[in-house]
Amino acid sequence: MPNRDQITLHHTLTLRIVELTIVILAFAVALRPLFTNLPNVFIWVAVGNLILLMLVYSVIRRRLFPQWEFCLCLVTAVAIMLPTLAISGGVNSQLAFFLPLSPLLAALIGGRRESIVVAASLIPAIVLATVFSEHVIDLTGELYSQEKTIDRGFWLVAATIFSTVFAWFFLQRYDALTSKLKEENIKDPLTNLYNRRGLNIYFKKALDNAICSASPISLILIDIDNFKTINDQYGHDVGDICLVEVANLLSANVRRTDIIARFGGEEFIIILPYTNQEAAALIADKLRQLVSKNTFSPFAFPLTITLGITEHLQHNDNALKMIKRADKALYKGKDRGRNRVEPAE
């Protein structure tokens, strides 16, 4: 499902497109008599379209039907184009050259499905309008030419197909780019674990799920013991190698349902859904032993970790309180000699 930011973005984009259409149509109504002499019916159709667009703009701006905004735009676009096309020569109308833009606009506002629906409706309509063009009323007074009609019909179909393919390509690149940006936004660039932003997002989801399902959820806060000594004596580049190797070791030994993040500096945090504090203590001690049995960086440093653990309490508890309890337990473990698992009180 789209998130709130995506919904807001689609709403804003829809408003901008409707506003642009209103401006273009208003200019057309005002300036057309200066450049061309057409029957008054074209002016009245344009004025009617302008009034319709203003009503649609008012509905969208007030968010009266947020889930139907795009469908409303599509219906309005059809209602605007068809009368003018019908009285100005069908595919021979100058307005027809805007039709291939429809799949692209549908893709930008809606998505792939909407783009395909628009293209699938538009292409048969263009073909039928080309085949039966001699029966279409043309109040512009232009002479009918079968050769010109077939030529325009062919290029309109080709341009519509190209617009649809381009829309798909654009959406594919857009999805890839936004996914990459989203991933970079929630991942720590050094360890490739979740950063604080990513932790906040997934911790909230896990906590909400635990509350709704009345299931336990626990938290482990981890700190590498005496890590400042490595940075001071060997430099931050060696310290970074140690951080990455510890992060890889921890992430390789947690469950797929667990959430692990770099909490800051040499601290890590693990969220354990469906796990009470006693089970979390066993997992924490397993991780502590794994780290103490390994060596890290090309210098083969032995490292240890201290871990503070807590679980979600049923009444008036939240993520911040859980982190504070685990942090308090962690520093109590530091005071008691490090390289230990300390449960919260």
Buried (B, 14 or more C-beta within 10 A) or exposed (E): EEEEEEBEEBBEBBBEBBBEBBEEBBEBBEEBEEEEEBEEEBBEBBEEBBEBBBEBBEBBEEEEEEEEBBEBBBEBBBBBBEBBBBBBBBBBBEEBEEBBEBBBBBBBBBBBEBBBBBBEEBBEBBBEBBEEBEEBEBEBEEEEEEEBBBEBBBBBBEBBBEBBEBBBEBBEEEEEEEEEEEEEEBBBEEBEBBBBEBBBBBBEEBBEEBBEEEEBBBBBBBBBBEBEEBBEEBEEEBBBBBBBBBBEBBBEBBEEEBBBBBBEEBBBBBBBBBBBBEBBBEBBBEBBEBBEEBEBBEEEBEBBBBBBBBBBEEEEBEBEEBBBBBBBBBBBBBEEEBBBBBBBE
